[in-house]
Amino acid sequence: MKKPSKKNVVAVLAGVTVATAVAASAASLGGLTTQWLGANSNVVSSPVTGGVNVTWDTAYDASLGYYVVTDFTLDTIDDAETLPTGADVQLTLQLADSDTEEFEGTVTSDGTVDLGTVPAIAAHDVEGVSVVIAGGGADSADRP
């Protein structure tokens, strides 16, 4: 059996180092939590490093015969952070039938996001949620 060359060993170690650095970088995004409706969490890409909570309201729709999602609320997991004013927010729901429903809004000066009118989405069809927050100047002026 041929002994691996020094060049090959160095290349393998460099690859492992890069993979470790990428994994550590991705872990620093903080994460996304959701209230329980059978939803899973996906990646958060944003100027918010501590993660984002996504909650939603539901109401029973008698004409449909099931609960529907009526509104969303986004806030930071870390109380020391705020959603950056002026940032663009995209929220995507993964639904049971492999469809998606997308919402867009902008963070206002009071830290809220209006994602517009929510169509009748069956709460039991929500399987996942993804959030992207882009821009908005995440600096100390945006922090409490």
N, C-alpha and C positions, 0 to 999 in steps of 0.2 A: 504494500500500500504506500502510495506516494505521500510524503509529508507536505501539508499545505504551506505555500510560500508566505513570507512575511507580508507581501503586498496584499494577498487575499485576506489574511487575518485582519490587517488594518482596514480594509474595505468593509468587512463584515462588522467590525467594531464601530466604524463610522456610521453605518446604516442603523445599528442598534441605538447609537447616541441620538441620531436625528429622530428616529421613531419615538424614543423616550421624550425628547423635547416637544414634539408635536402633541403627544398624548398629554403631557403636563400642561401645555398651552390650552388645549381644548378643555381640560378639566377646570381651568380658571374662569370659564364663562359663567359659572354660578348655577345655572340650571333653570328649570321652569317647573312650577308646581301647579296642579290643577285640583279643583274640588272633585269629589268622587261622583262620576256619572258613568263609570266604565271607561273614562278617558285615560290615555297614556300621555306621557310628556315627550316632547321632542327638543331639539336644540334651540337655544336662544342665541341670536346674533345681535349684539347691541352694545351701546356705550355704557350699559348698566352691567357691572361686573358681579354683583351679588345675586343676580337672578330676579325673576319676575313671577308674581302670583297672578293667575288668571282665574277669576271666579265668574259665574254667570247665574242669572236668575232664571227660574222656570215658572210656568203657569199652566194650569190645566186648560186645554182647549176642548170644550164640550162638543163642538162641531166635528173635530177630528177624533176625539175619544182618547187622547193621550196628552202627556206633558210636552210643552215646547219650550225651547230656549227663547228668552225674551230680551236679555241685555247682558253685556259683558262689563267687567271691571278689571283693570290692570293696575297693579301696584308693585313696588319693589319689595323683595324679601328682607333686605337689609334696611332698617329704619334710617341709617345714616345716608342712604342714597335716595334720590328722587328720579322720576322719569324726566329726562331733559326737555325743557320747554322748546317747542318748535320741532321736535323730532317726529319723523314719519313713522307710523306704526302700521304693520300689516299682520293681521291675525287670520290664520287659515285653520278651518276645522276639517279633520279627516272624518268622513261619514262611513257608516256600515256598508253601503253599497259601492264603495271605492270612489265615490265622488268627493269633491271638496267644495267648501263654501268659503269665500274670501271676503274680508272686511278691511277697510283702510280708514285711517284717521290721523290726526295730528295732536300731539300733546299740547294742551293749553297751559296758560300761565299758572293755573291752580293745580296742575299735575294730573288732570283727568284727560281721558281720550274719548271722543265721540266717534264710534265706529258705524254710525248710521242706523237705519232701520234694519232690524233683524227679521228675515222672513220666517215663516213657520217651519222650524227645524225640529224634528222629533228629538227630544232629549236622549232617548234610548239609542239613537243612531250615532251619537257623538262618540267616536273611538279615539280621537287624538286631537291635539291642538298644537300649532306652531306659531311662534311670535317672532317678528323681526322688528327691531327698533333701530332706525338709522338717522344719524345727524342730531342736531339740536344742542350741540355744545355741552357736553357733560363735564362741567368744571365746577369749582367750588361755589360759584354763584347759584348753581342749581341745587345745592345741598342745604338742608336745614341748618 
